[in-house]
Amino acid sequence: MEVLIMAGQLILGLSILVGLHEWGHMAAAKMFGMRVEKYFIGFPPKIFSFQKGETEYGIGAIPLGGFVKISGMIDESMDTDAMSKEPQPWEFRSKPAWQRLIVMLGGIIVNVVVGIFIFIVIAYNEGDRFLSSAEVNKYGIVAGELAQEIGLKTGDKIVKVNGKPFANFSDVVSSEVFLGSNSSYTVNRDGKEIEIDIPNNFIEKLSDPEEKGNFIRPLEPFRIGELVPGLPAEKSGLKTGDKVVSINGTPIRFFHEMQAELQKLKGKSATLVVQRGNEQKTIPMSITDEGTIGIMSESLLNYTTVDYTLGQAIAIGTQDAFGVVYNNIKGFGKIFRGEVSASKALSGPIGIARMFGGIWDWARFWQLTGLLSMVLAFMNALPIPALDGGHAVILSYEIVSGRKPSDKFLENAQKVGMVLLLGLMAFAIFNDVWKAVF
């Protein structure tokens, strides 16, 4: 079921973004009087289509893209027969270069606008909820295996990031830290300050969603939050608001301590002592084979909540949207410098689906859809033949030089671009499968 939910979110998100991207091309083309023959979400074979005016609108069976067929334009269809005829007034090739450039940039512009809009709405509706550095450092951090690899320990208090104090715990695990070079933490350990260097290729290990949660998190005192119906916690009489004092005599103060103790007791029985109001209760219960009892924890740390005005949301949402592009540029920089391998950094459809997760969470869905909209704009802007950016470079050359490249050159450039893109897609899919299996 989780696989179907992942796939459903991926298909819906990509269909929205690709549909809007191709609509951007179509709207610009129609604005300048160009004939749009086809507008499809998904690639052939065709599932459904209808004709309206000069344009056939349809849905393809392969939901990982889409296309617009504009008369007189050399594209992935490679319709060279049509290109051998005399140009017609309604064709792409008959229009001025500046109009053709706007058509090619139409999809990128729409994706940028959509991405910014999504991030603005998220900022306005949700505001921000975070842990301050002072609140985290009441108790320090839980250091997972990856954190321990670089020298962090549970109980460390991070006081500086890259030599500077921080206000928000999210700054500790931000892209500035992992996509930058020579990053470091300054930690307070037993009253002494220690520098912890972060390897430049550390982002490779954090690229796997399962590993990312194995880095650091705050040490959190907790109480029982929501109970999952039908699982041991509810069946045994545990209640929302209870505080776990011990499990089989082992004292419990922080949530990670309870998790660790339950993992030792998979499939066994345990005795929990909980604080309920002014009295302690002893509750026997069974532990699932996964080492869980069916609760949601409620942190007793004090989170700071900030609501944004519309003006603030516009500024913050725009900044967050373009931050995605900036992070992609920095990520490619790490690949080109050899600090990160492409196989670790790049993800295809399977990797993206795993980012959505196996639970349908609309807040997460729109967050990732906004991110993908900006990534789609960035990737399409790359100066690779067959991508919008490649067409834009050629058209910019034509505008500056006044000389239009030959149709033969454009055909060959399109072929080279298609080979590169198909190779990249094959690599991404194979890489996803390899990481999932091995």
BASEKE-409027 format. One record per residue (C-alpha): x, y, z; residue number from 1. Coordinates in steps of 0.1 Angstrom, whole numbers, plus 5000, padded with zeros to 4 digits. Example, Ala and Ser with C-alpha at 12.3 -4.5 7.8 and 13.67 -1.06 7.14 Angstrom:
2
((5123, 4955, 5078), 1) ((5137, 4989, 5071), 2) 
% end
This chain:
438
((5000, 5000, 5000), 1) ((5029, 5024, 5009), 2) ((5043, 5019, 4974), 3) ((5010, 5028, 4958), 4) ((5008, 5060, 4979), 5) ((5043, 5070, 4970), 6) ((5036, 5064, 4933), 7) ((5003, 5082, 4935), 8) ((5019, 5113, 4951), 9) ((5047, 5113, 4925), 10) ((5024, 5110, 4896), 11) ((5000, 5137, 4908), 12) ((5028, 5161, 4916), 13) ((5046, 5156, 4883), 14) ((5013, 5157, 4864), 15) ((5005, 5191, 4879), 16) ((5040, 5205, 4873), 17) ((5045, 5191, 4838), 18) ((5010, 5202, 4828), 19) ((5016, 5237, 4840), 20) ((5051, 5237, 4824), 21) ((5038, 5227, 4790), 22) ((5008, 5251, 4794), 23) ((5034, 5279, 4797), 24) ((5049, 5270, 4763), 25) ((5014, 5266, 4747), 26) ((5001, 5299, 4762), 27) ((5031, 5319, 4749), 28) ((5029, 5302, 4715), 29) ((4992, 5310, 4711), 30) ((4998, 5345, 4722), 31) ((5021, 5351, 4693), 32) ((4998, 5334, 4668), 33) ((5017, 5301, 4665), 34) ((4997, 5269, 4658), 35) ((4998, 5244, 4687), 36) ((4990, 5209, 4673), 37) ((4992, 5189, 4705), 38) ((4992, 5194, 4743), 39) ((4998, 5161, 4762), 40) ((5005, 5153, 4798), 41) ((5024, 5120, 4798), 42) ((5042, 5103, 4770), 43) ((5027, 5079, 4744), 44) ((5009, 5055, 4740), 45) ((4978, 5077, 4742), 46) ((4952, 5069, 4768), 47) ((4927, 5097, 4760), 48) ((4925, 5129, 4739), 49) ((4900, 5154, 4724), 50) ((4902, 5180, 4698), 51) ((4895, 5217, 4705), 52) ((4901, 5241, 4677), 53) ((4935, 5235, 4662), 54) ((4949, 5216, 4692), 55) ((4946, 5180, 4703), 56) ((4946, 5177, 4742), 57) ((4954, 5144, 4757), 58) ((4969, 5121, 4784), 59) ((4997, 5096, 4777), 60) ((5003, 5063, 4795), 61) ((5038, 5071, 4808), 62) ((5032, 5098, 4835), 63) ((5068, 5111, 4838), 64) ((5067, 5140, 4814), 65) ((5046, 5157, 4788), 66) ((5050, 5177, 4756), 67) ((5036, 5204, 4734), 68) ((5038, 5201, 4695), 69) ((5041, 5236, 4680), 70) ((5040, 5238, 4642), 71) ((5073, 5246, 4626), 72) ((5095, 5237, 4656), 73) ((5122, 5211, 4657), 74) ((5115, 5191, 4688), 75) ((5116, 5155, 4701), 76) ((5091, 5144, 4674), 77) ((5119, 5151, 4648), 78) ((5092, 5159, 4622), 79) ((5117, 5167, 4594), 80) ((5091, 5162, 4566), 81) ((5071, 5192, 4578), 82) ((5104, 5212, 4582), 83) ((5113, 5206, 4545), 84) ((5083, 5226, 4533), 85) ((5080, 5264, 4530), 86) ((5075, 5281, 4563), 87) ((5039, 5292, 4570), 88) ((5030, 5324, 4589), 89) ((5015, 5304, 4619), 90) ((5047, 5284, 4624), 91) ((5073, 5287, 4651), 92) ((5101, 5292, 4627), 93) ((5084, 5321, 4609), 94) ((5082, 5342, 4641), 95) ((5109, 5367, 4653), 96) ((5136, 5353, 4675), 97) ((5125, 5372, 4705), 98) ((5090, 5357, 4703), 99) ((5105, 5322, 4699), 100) ((5127, 5328, 4729), 101) ((5097, 5338, 4751), 102) ((5079, 5306, 4740), 103) ((5109, 5285, 4750), 104) ((5111, 5302, 4783), 105) ((5074, 5300, 4790), 106) ((5075, 5267, 4808), 107) ((5104, 5277, 4830), 108) ((5087, 5310, 4839), 109) ((5055, 5292, 4849), 110) ((5073, 5266, 4870), 111) ((5092, 5294, 4888), 112) ((5059, 5313, 4894), 113) ((5042, 5281, 4907), 114) ((5071, 5272, 4929), 115) ((5072, 5307, 4945), 116) ((5034, 5307, 4949), 117) ((5034, 5273, 4967), 118) ((5062, 5284, 4991), 119) ((5044, 5317, 4998), 120) ((5011, 5299, 5006), 121) ((5030, 5274, 5029), 122) ((5047, 5302, 5047), 123) ((5015, 5322, 5052), 124) ((4994, 5292, 5063), 125) ((5019, 5274, 5085), 126) ((5043, 5301, 5096), 127) ((5073, 5286, 5114), 128) ((5077, 5263, 5143), 129) ((5112, 5257, 5156), 130) ((5135, 5250, 5185), 131) ((5158, 5278, 5196), 132) ((5194, 5270, 5203), 133) ((5188, 5277, 5240), 134) ((5160, 5252, 5242), 135) ((5179, 5225, 5224), 136) ((5209, 5230, 5246), 137) ((5190, 5225, 5278), 138) ((5198, 5188, 5273), 139) ((5219, 5186, 5240), 140) ((5215, 5162, 5211), 141) ((5211, 5125, 5204), 142) ((5239, 5115, 5181), 143) ((5230, 5088, 5156), 144) ((5255, 5065, 5139), 145) ((5263, 5091, 5112), 146) ((5269, 5118, 5138), 147) ((5291, 5095, 5158), 148) ((5312, 5088, 5127), 149) ((5323, 5125, 5126), 150) ((5329, 5127, 5164), 151) ((5296, 5139, 5179), 152) ((5283, 5123, 5210), 153) ((5249, 5121, 5227), 154) ((5246, 5149, 5252), 155) ((5268, 5173, 5232), 156) ((5255, 5209, 5231), 157) ((5261, 5225, 5197), 158) ((5269, 5262, 5204), 159) ((5282, 5273, 5170), 160) ((5278, 5264, 5133), 161) ((5307, 5273, 5111), 162) ((5321, 5294, 5139), 163) ((5289, 5314, 5144), 164) ((5261, 5312, 5170), 165) ((5228, 5300, 5156), 166) ((5192, 5308, 5166), 167) ((5172, 5279, 5150), 168) ((5180, 5242, 5154), 169) ((5173, 5238, 5117), 170) ((5204, 5259, 5110), 171) ((5224, 5230, 5124), 172) ((5213, 5206, 5096), 173) ((5208, 5232, 5068), 174) ((5220, 5231, 5033), 175) ((5246, 5258, 5042), 176) ((5263, 5232, 5064), 177) ((5262, 5201, 5041), 178) ((5265, 5218, 5007), 179) ((5292, 5242, 5018), 180) ((5329, 5234, 5021), 181) ((5349, 5230, 5053), 182) ((5319, 5232, 5076), 183) ((5322, 5225, 5113), 184) ((5303, 5224, 5146), 185) ((5316, 5239, 5179), 186) ((5302, 5217, 5207), 187) ((5302, 5220, 5245), 188) ((5311, 5186, 5259), 189) ((5315, 5184, 5297), 190) ((5322, 5221, 5299), 191) ((5348, 5221, 5272), 192) ((5344, 5235, 5236), 193) ((5354, 5210, 5209), 194) ((5356, 5216, 5171), 195) ((5339, 5189, 5150), 196) ((5347, 5190, 5113), 197) ((5322, 5179, 5087), 198) ((5336, 5161, 5057), 199) ((5329, 5178, 5024), 200) ((5314, 5146, 5010), 201) ((5292, 5140, 5041), 202) ((5260, 5150, 5021), 203) ((5264, 5116, 5003), 204) ((5255, 5097, 5034), 205) ((5226, 5121, 5042), 206) ((5211, 5117, 5007), 207) ((5193, 5085, 5017), 208) ((5161, 5094, 5035), 209) ((5165, 5064, 5058), 210) ((5200, 5076, 5068), 211) ((5191, 5113, 5072), 212) ((5171, 5104, 5104), 213) ((5202, 5087, 5117), 214) ((5222, 5119, 5122), 215) ((5212, 5142, 5151), 216) ((5180, 5152, 5169), 217) ((5173, 5170, 5202), 218) ((5173, 5151, 5234), 219) ((5136, 5154, 5242), 220) ((5118, 5147, 5275), 221) ((5083, 5136, 5264), 222) ((5049, 5124, 5274), 223) ((5025, 5101, 5256), 224) ((5006, 5118, 5228), 225) ((4982, 5101, 5204), 226) ((4976, 5064, 5207), 227) ((4973, 5041, 5177), 228) ((4940, 5021, 5179), 229) ((4944, 4984, 5183), 230) ((4981, 4984, 5193), 231) ((4996, 4974, 5227), 232) ((4997, 5009, 5242), 233) ((4959, 5014, 5238), 234) ((4950, 4978, 5247), 235) ((4970, 4979, 5279), 236) ((4954, 5012, 5292), 237) ((4982, 5037, 5285), 238) ((4967, 5072, 5283), 239) ((4975, 5104, 5265), 240) ((4995, 5126, 5289), 241) ((5012, 5097, 5307), 242) ((5050, 5101, 5313), 243) ((5070, 5069, 5310), 244) ((5093, 5065, 5341), 245) ((5108, 5031, 5334), 246) ((5106, 5000, 5313), 247) ((5114, 4967, 5330), 248) ((5132, 4987, 5357), 249) ((5154, 5007, 5333), 250) ((5149, 5045, 5340), 251) ((5135, 5064, 5310), 252) ((5138, 5102, 5307), 253) ((5141, 5109, 5270), 254) ((5122, 5095, 5240), 255) ((5153, 5079, 5223), 256) ((5159, 5060, 5255), 257) ((5124, 5045, 5253), 258) ((5129, 5036, 5216), 259) ((5162, 5019, 5223), 260) ((5147, 4999, 5252), 261) ((5117, 4988, 5231), 262) ((5140, 4976, 5203), 263) ((5157, 4952, 5228), 264) ((5122, 4938, 5237), 265) ((5108, 4930, 5202), 266) ((5081, 4905, 5204), 267) ((5084, 4902, 5242), 268) ((5064, 4914, 5272), 269) ((5074, 4945, 5293), 270) ((5064, 4963, 5324), 271) ((5061, 5001, 5321), 272) ((5059, 5024, 5351), 273) ((5042, 5057, 5341), 274) ((5035, 5089, 5359), 275) ((4998, 5098, 5356), 276) ((4990, 5130, 5374), 277) ((5002, 5126, 5410), 278) ((5005, 5089, 5410), 279) ((5026, 5062, 5394), 280) ((5010, 5032, 5376), 281) ((5025, 4999, 5366), 282) ((5013, 4987, 5332), 283) ((5022, 4954, 5317), 284) ((5021, 4952, 5279), 285) ((5034, 4932, 5249), 286) ((5059, 4947, 5225), 287) ((5053, 4943, 5187), 288) ((5078, 4924, 5166), 289) ((5089, 4958, 5152), 290) ((5098, 4970, 5187), 291) ((5069, 4995, 5190), 292) ((5038, 4999, 5212), 293) ((5017, 5023, 5191), 294) ((5022, 5058, 5204), 295) ((5030, 5093, 5191), 296) ((5053, 5111, 5215), 297) ((5046, 5147, 5226), 298) ((5079, 5167, 5232), 299) ((5082, 5186, 5264), 300) ((5106, 5211, 5248), 301) ((5093, 5245, 5242), 302) ((5089, 5252, 5205), 303) ((5088, 5288, 5192), 304) ((5059, 5295, 5169), 305) ((5059, 5324, 5144), 306) ((5030, 5335, 5122), 307) ((5037, 5356, 5091), 308) ((5018, 5384, 5076), 309) ((5011, 5382, 5039), 310) ((5040, 5406, 5032), 311) ((5064, 5385, 5053), 312) ((5052, 5353, 5037), 313) ((5058, 5367, 5002), 314) ((5094, 5376, 5011), 315) ((5101, 5343, 5030), 316) ((5084, 5321, 5004), 317) ((5103, 5337, 4975), 318) ((5135, 5333, 4994), 319) ((5128, 5296, 5001), 320) ((5119, 5290, 4965), 321) ((5151, 5305, 4951), 322) ((5170, 5287, 4979), 323) ((5161, 5255, 4961), 324) ((5178, 5267, 4929), 325) ((5208, 5279, 4949), 326) ((5212, 5246, 4966), 327) ((5210, 5227, 4933), 328) ((5238, 5249, 4919), 329) ((5259, 5242, 4950), 330) ((5251, 5205, 4947), 331) ((5263, 5204, 4911), 332) ((5294, 5222, 4922), 333) ((5302, 5195, 4947), 334) ((5297, 5168, 4920), 335) ((5320, 5187, 4895), 336) ((5347, 5192, 4922), 337) ((5346, 5155, 4929), 338) ((5335, 5159, 4965), 339) ((5303, 5140, 4959), 340) ((5296, 5112, 4934), 341) ((5268, 5116, 4909), 342) ((5255, 5082, 4918), 343) ((5249, 5093, 4954), 344) ((5236, 5128, 4946), 345) ((5212, 5122, 4917), 346) ((5178, 5106, 4921), 347) ((5152, 5094, 4895), 348) ((5115, 5087, 4898), 349) ((5120, 5060, 4925), 350) ((5141, 5083, 4947), 351) ((5117, 5112, 4944), 352) ((5088, 5089, 4952), 353) ((5106, 5078, 4984), 354) ((5109, 5115, 4994), 355) ((5071, 5118, 4993), 356) ((5068, 5088, 5017), 357) ((5043, 5061, 5022), 358) ((5017, 5083, 5041), 359) ((4996, 5108, 5022), 360) ((5005, 5141, 5040), 361) ((4991, 5171, 5021), 362) ((5015, 5195, 5038), 363) ((5045, 5174, 5028), 364) ((5030, 5168, 4993), 365) ((5028, 5206, 4986), 366) ((5062, 5213, 5001), 367) ((5078, 5187, 4978), 368) ((5057, 5198, 4948), 369) ((5069, 5234, 4953), 370) ((5105, 5221, 4956), 371) ((5101, 5200, 4924), 372) ((5087, 5230, 4905), 373) ((5118, 5250, 4912), 374) ((5140, 5219, 4904), 375) ((5121, 5214, 4871), 376) ((5127, 5251, 4862), 377) ((5164, 5248, 4870), 378) ((5170, 5216, 4851), 379) ((5151, 5228, 4821), 380) ((5172, 5260, 4821), 381) ((5204, 5240, 4817), 382) ((5220, 5248, 4783), 383) ((5216, 5213, 4770), 384) ((5202, 5208, 4735), 385) ((5166, 5194, 4736), 386) ((5160, 5212, 4769), 387) ((5144, 5247, 4770), 388) ((5178, 5262, 4781), 389) ((5195, 5247, 4751), 390) ((5169, 5263, 4727), 391) ((5172, 5296, 4746), 392) ((5210, 5297, 4741), 393) ((5206, 5291, 4704), 394) ((5179, 5318, 4701), 395) ((5200, 5342, 4722), 396) ((5229, 5337, 4698), 397) ((5205, 5344, 4669), 398) ((5193, 5376, 4685), 399) ((5228, 5389, 4692), 400) ((5244, 5378, 4659), 401) ((5215, 5383, 4636), 402) ((5222, 5349, 4620), 403) ((5198, 5320, 4623), 404) ((5214, 5285, 4626), 405) ((5204, 5261, 4598), 406) ((5176, 5236, 4603), 407) ((5202, 5208, 4599), 408) ((5222, 5222, 4628), 409) ((5191, 5224, 4649), 410) ((5181, 5188, 4640), 411) ((5215, 5175, 4650), 412) ((5216, 5195, 4682), 413) ((5182, 5180, 4691), 414) ((5194, 5145, 4684), 415) ((5225, 5150, 4706), 416) ((5204, 5165, 4734), 417) ((5179, 5136, 4732), 418) ((5207, 5111, 4735), 419) ((5221, 5129, 4765), 420) ((5187, 5132, 4782), 421) ((5178, 5095, 4776), 422) ((5212, 5085, 4789), 423) ((5207, 5106, 4820), 424) ((5172, 5093, 4826), 425) ((5185, 5057, 4822), 426) ((5213, 5064, 4846), 427) ((5189, 5079, 4872), 428) ((5165, 5050, 4870), 429) ((5192, 5024, 4872), 430) ((5208, 5043, 4901), 431) ((5175, 5043, 4920), 432) ((5171, 5006, 4915), 433) ((5207, 4999, 4926), 434) ((5203, 5020, 4958), 435) ((5169, 5004, 4966), 436) ((5183, 4968, 4961), 437) ((5218, 4972, 4975), 438) 
% end
